[in-house]
Amino acid sequence: MAALKAVVLAGPDPPVDGVVRWRIVDLCRWVAERWGVSYSETGMLRLLWSLELSHRKTRPRHPQGAASLQKDPMGEGRSSSSRVRRPTSYP
């Protein structure tokens, strides 16, 4: 288990492993080739979770985006409940 965690943390070697980043299917194939044990994708995910490894991805941001707009999209002090509601039909 420690060897698998070390390999995942080190990342793949593109010329040797044929991939530039580990995906679950790639790890399943690599473990099957290395140790002769086959895992389903769900089983590999559970194994990685048991090793305290999980995929974390940050939310993408536009490089020229204004930080103030990203923090408060409704505007300062304004909420959706403060909008004027108009009736949909008139008598």
C-alpha positions in Angstrom: 0.0 0.0 0.0 2.8 2.4 0.8 4.4 1.7 -2.6 1.2 2.6 -4.4 0.8 5.8 -2.4 4.4 6.8 -3.2 3.8 6.1 -6.9 0.7 8.2 -7.0 2.3 11.1 -5.1 5.4 11.0 -7.4 3.3 11.0 -10.5 3.8 9.0 -13.7 6.9 9.0 -15.8 5.5 9.8 -19.3 8.0 7.8 -21.4 7.7 4.7 -19.2 4.0 4.9 -18.1 2.6 6.4 -21.3 0.5 9.0 -19.4 1.2 12.5 -18.2 -1.1 12.3 -15.1 -2.7 9.4 -13.2 -6.3 8.6 -13.9 -8.2 5.8 -12.1 -8.1 3.6 -15.2 -4.4 4.2 -15.6 -3.8 3.2 -12.0 -5.9 0.1 -12.4 -3.8 -0.9 -15.5 -0.5 -0.1 -13.8 -1.4 -2.1 -10.6 -2.5 -5.1 -12.8 0.8 -5.0 -14.7 3.0 -4.4 -11.7 1.4 -6.8 -9.1 -1.0 -8.9 -11.1 -4.0 -7.7 -9.1 -7.0 -6.3 -10.9 -9.2 -3.6 -9.4 -12.4 -2.1 -10.7 -12.5 1.7 -11.0 -14.7 1.9 -7.9 -12.3 -0.4 -6.0 -9.3 1.7 -6.9 -11.1 4.8 -5.8 -11.9 3.2 -2.4 -8.3 2.1 -2.1 -7.0 5.6 -2.8 -9.5 7.0 -0.2 -8.2 4.5 2.3 -4.7 5.8 1.6 -6.0 9.3 2.3 -5.6 10.3 -1.3 -8.3 12.2 -3.2 -8.6 14.4 -6.3 -8.9 18.1 -5.5 -9.4 20.6 -8.2 -9.6 24.3 -7.7 -12.3 26.4 -9.4 -11.0 28.0 -12.6 -10.7 31.7 -12.7 -10.3 34.0 -15.7 -6.8 35.6 -15.5 -8.3 39.1 -16.3 -11.4 38.7 -14.1 -12.1 41.4 -11.5 -11.7 40.1 -8.0 -14.5 42.3 -6.7 -17.0 40.8 -9.1 -16.0 37.3 -8.2 -16.6 38.0 -4.5 -20.1 39.6 -4.6 -21.9 38.9 -7.9 -25.1 40.6 -6.7 -23.4 43.9 -5.9 -22.7 45.3 -2.5 -25.5 45.3 0.0 -28.0 44.0 -2.6 -29.8 40.7 -2.3 -32.2 38.9 -4.5 -35.0 39.6 -2.0 -34.6 43.4 -2.4 -35.7 43.3 -6.0 -39.1 44.8 -6.9 -41.6 42.1 -7.8 -44.1 42.9 -10.5 -47.3 41.0 -11.0 -47.4 38.8 -14.1 -51.0 39.8 -15.1 -53.1 42.9 -14.6 -56.9 43.0 -14.0 
